[in-house]
Amino acid sequence: MAEHELKKIKFEQHVDAIEKHKALLEKLHLDSNRHLDEVNNSLQQLTLTLEEYLKVIGIP
């Protein structure tokens, strides 16, 4: 896989995680009974995808 393709894939994975987290926060705003574990898991996924993306673009 070419480096450019890997960068694009990691970027798209991170953007997807951002969109999922945004949707979760919108649901949380509308339904205050939502479990905070879901929010925590979503934040962990955002962190993971951001770390992976930064690595492939050369930021340690």
DRENMI-621138 format. One record per atom (N, C-alpha, C): residue number from 1; residue in one letter; atom name; x, y, z negated. Coordinates in Angstrom, 3 decimals, always signed. Layout:
<recs>
   resi   resn   name         xx         yy         zz
    NUM      A     CA          X          Y          Z
...
</recs>
This chain:
<recs>
   resi   resn   name         xx         yy         zz
      1      M      N     +0.853     -1.175     +0.000
      1      M     CA     +0.000     +0.000     +0.000
      1      M      C     +0.899     +1.239     +0.000
      2      A      N     +0.585     +2.164     +0.865
      2      A     CA     +1.367     +3.393     +0.959
      2      A      C     +1.137     +4.273     -0.267
      3      E      N     +2.157     +5.057     -0.596
      3      E     CA     +2.073     +5.929     -1.770
      3      E      C     +0.890     +6.886     -1.658
      4      H      N     +0.645     +7.408     -0.469
      4      H     CA     -0.469     +8.340     -0.261
      4      H      C     -1.803     +7.655     -0.572
      5      E      N     -1.942     +6.409     -0.141
      5      E     CA     -3.182     +5.664     -0.402
      5      E      C     -3.364     +5.431     -1.901
      6      L      N     -2.279     +5.089     -2.583
      6      L     CA     -2.351     +4.858     -4.026
      6      L      C     -2.759     +6.131     -4.755
      7      K      N     -2.179     +7.258     -4.365
      7      K     CA     -2.549     +8.546     -4.974
      7      K      C     -4.030     +8.821     -4.778
      8      K      N     -4.508     +8.575     -3.549
      8      K     CA     -5.918     +8.833     -3.240
      8      K      C     -6.827     +7.936     -4.072
      9      I      N     -6.460     +6.665     -4.183
      9      I     CA     -7.268     +5.719     -4.960
      9      I      C     -7.322     +6.136     -6.426
     10      K      N     -6.171     +6.459     -7.015
     10      K     CA     -6.132     +6.854     -8.425
     10      K      C     -6.899     +8.154     -8.653
     11      F      N     -6.791     +9.077     -7.706
     11      F     CA     -7.545    +10.329     -7.812
     11      F      C     -9.038    +10.050     -7.783
     12      E      N     -9.471     +9.204     -6.848
     12      E     CA    -10.896     +8.881     -6.733
     12      E      C    -11.408     +8.152     -7.965
     13      Q      N    -10.583     +7.270     -8.548
     13      Q     CA    -10.986     +6.586     -9.776
     13      Q      C    -11.176     +7.588    -10.912
     14      H      N    -10.291     +8.570    -10.986
     14      H     CA    -10.409     +9.558    -12.053
     14      H      C    -11.637    +10.448    -11.837
     15      V      N    -11.873    +10.861    -10.616
     15      V     CA    -13.059    +11.680    -10.325
     15      V      C    -14.326    +10.897    -10.660
     16      D      N    -14.346     +9.610    -10.340
     16      D     CA    -15.494     +8.771    -10.671
     16      D      C    -15.706     +8.715    -12.181
     17      A      N    -14.611     +8.568    -12.933
     17      A     CA    -14.717     +8.539    -14.397
     17      A      C    -15.250     +9.864    -14.929
     18      I      N    -14.832    +10.966    -14.327
     18      I     CA    -15.328    +12.289    -14.734
     18      I      C    -16.828    +12.379    -14.487
     19      E      N    -17.266    +11.942    -13.320
     19      E     CA    -18.693    +12.009    -12.987
     19      E      C    -19.527    +11.131    -13.918
     20      K      N    -19.016     +9.938    -14.241
     20      K     CA    -19.743     +9.057    -15.162
     20      K      C    -19.819     +9.675    -16.552
     21      H      N    -18.729    +10.298    -16.987
     21      H     CA    -18.724    +10.933    -18.308
     21      H      C    -19.698    +12.115    -18.332
     22      K      N    -19.723    +12.882    -17.275
     22      K     CA    -20.653    +14.009    -17.198
     22      K      C    -22.093    +13.518    -17.287
     23      A      N    -22.398    +12.443    -16.571
     23      A     CA    -23.753    +11.891    -16.615
     23      A      C    -24.090    +11.398    -18.018
     24      L      N    -23.119    +10.779    -18.670
     24      L     CA    -23.341    +10.308    -20.035
     24      L      C    -23.601    +11.473    -20.981
     25      L      N    -22.835    +12.549    -20.842
     25      L     CA    -23.043    +13.720    -21.697
     25      L      C    -24.404    +14.355    -21.442
     26      E      N    -24.848    +14.358    -20.191
     26      E     CA    -26.173    +14.892    -19.885
     26      E      C    -27.256    +14.050    -20.549
     27      K      N    -27.090    +12.711    -20.521
     27      K     CA    -28.050    +11.833    -21.196
     27      K      C    -28.023    +12.071    -22.698
     28      L      N    -26.828    +12.237    -23.252
     28      L     CA    -26.682    +12.485    -24.681
     28      L      C    -27.395    +13.782    -25.068
     29      H      N    -27.275    +14.774    -24.218
     29      H     CA    -27.930    +16.053    -24.475
     29      H      C    -29.446    +15.877    -24.509
     30      L      N    -29.954    +15.018    -23.640
     30      L     CA    -31.402    +14.806    -23.567
     30      L      C    -31.901    +13.805    -24.604
     31      D      N    -31.047    +12.881    -25.005
     31      D     CA    -31.437    +11.827    -25.939
     31      D      C    -30.438    +11.787    -27.085
     32      S      N    -30.711    +12.516    -28.128
     32      S     CA    -29.746    +12.656    -29.228
     32      S      C    -29.536    +11.355    -30.002
     33      N      N    -30.293    +10.301    -29.699
     33      N     CA    -30.107     +9.024    -30.382
     33      N      C    -29.045     +8.156    -29.712
     34      R      N    -28.448     +8.659    -28.665
     34      R     CA    -27.421     +7.912    -27.917
     34      R      C    -26.238     +7.600    -28.843
     35      H      N    -25.687     +6.418    -28.729
     35      H     CA    -24.570     +6.015    -29.575
     35      H      C    -23.290     +6.735    -29.180
     36      L      N    -22.565     +7.201    -30.178
     36      L     CA    -21.313     +7.897    -29.926
     36      L      C    -20.226     +6.953    -29.416
     37      D      N    -20.389     +5.651    -29.616
     37      D     CA    -19.428     +4.688    -29.079
     37      D      C    -19.356     +4.791    -27.555
     38      E      N    -20.489     +5.024    -26.929
     38      E     CA    -20.509     +5.160    -25.473
     38      E      C    -19.704     +6.377    -25.034
     39      V      N    -19.840     +7.458    -25.758
     39      V     CA    -19.090     +8.674    -25.441
     39      V      C    -17.599     +8.422    -25.640
     40      N      N    -17.244     +7.755    -26.728
     40      N     CA    -15.847     +7.442    -26.995
     40      N      C    -15.262     +6.556    -25.888
     41      N      N    -15.992     +5.535    -25.485
     41      N     CA    -15.518     +4.656    -24.413
     41      N      C    -15.337     +5.421    -23.113
     42      S      N    -16.233     +6.325    -22.847
     42      S     CA    -16.146     +7.127    -21.634
     42      S      C    -14.914     +8.028    -21.675
     43      L      N    -14.657     +8.631    -22.813
     43      L     CA    -13.463     +9.476    -22.958
     43      L      C    -12.186     +8.655    -22.809
     44      Q      N    -12.192     +7.439    -23.330
     44      Q     CA    -11.026     +6.577    -23.168
     44      Q      C    -10.792     +6.241    -21.699
     45      Q      N    -11.860     +6.013    -20.952
     45      Q     CA    -11.732     +5.728    -19.526
     45      Q      C    -11.203     +6.947    -18.784
     46      L      N    -11.663     +8.136    -19.151
     46      L     CA    -11.146     +9.367    -18.548
     46      L      C     -9.647     +9.499    -18.795
     47      T      N     -9.232     +9.235    -20.016
     47      T     CA     -7.818     +9.331    -20.370
     47      T      C     -6.995     +8.343    -19.563
     48      L      N     -7.463     +7.113    -19.473
     48      L     CA     -6.737     +6.077    -18.738
     48      L      C     -6.594     +6.441    -17.262
     49      T      N     -7.683     +6.855    -16.638
     49      T     CA     -7.603     +7.174    -15.208
     49      T      C     -6.746     +8.404    -14.964
     50      L      N     -6.775     +9.366    -15.877
     50      L     CA     -5.930    +10.545    -15.719
     50      L      C     -4.453    +10.170    -15.856
     51      E      N     -4.132     +9.350    -16.846
     51      E     CA     -2.740     +8.913    -17.028
     51      E      C     -2.238     +8.178    -15.786
     52      E      N     -3.049     +7.290    -15.239
     52      E     CA     -2.642     +6.530    -14.053
     52      E      C     -2.442     +7.459    -12.854
     53      Y      N     -3.344     +8.407    -12.684
     53      Y     CA     -3.235     +9.344    -11.569
     53      Y      C     -1.974    +10.202    -11.715
     54      L      N     -1.726    +10.706    -12.906
     54      L     CA     -0.542    +11.539    -13.115
     54      L      C     +0.742    +10.767    -12.853
     55      K      N     +0.759     +9.489    -13.205
     55      K     CA     +1.949     +8.660    -12.954
     55      K      C     +2.218     +8.539    -11.461
     56      V      N     +1.174     +8.293    -10.661
     56      V     CA     +1.397     +8.078     -9.233
     56      V      C     +1.737     +9.364     -8.502
     57      I      N     +1.393    +10.519     -9.066
     57      I     CA     +1.792    +11.768     -8.416
     57      I      C     +3.109    +12.305     -8.971
     58      G      N     +3.692    +11.531     -9.909
     58      G     CA     +5.031    +11.883    -10.378
     58      G      C     +5.105    +12.729    -11.618
     59      I      N     +4.034    +12.793    -12.379
     59      I     CA     +4.049    +13.523    -13.645
     59      I      C     +3.990    +12.483    -14.770
     60      P      N     +5.103    +12.335    -15.502
     60      P     CA     +5.160    +11.281    -16.541
     60      P      C     +4.245    +11.531    -17.719
</recs>
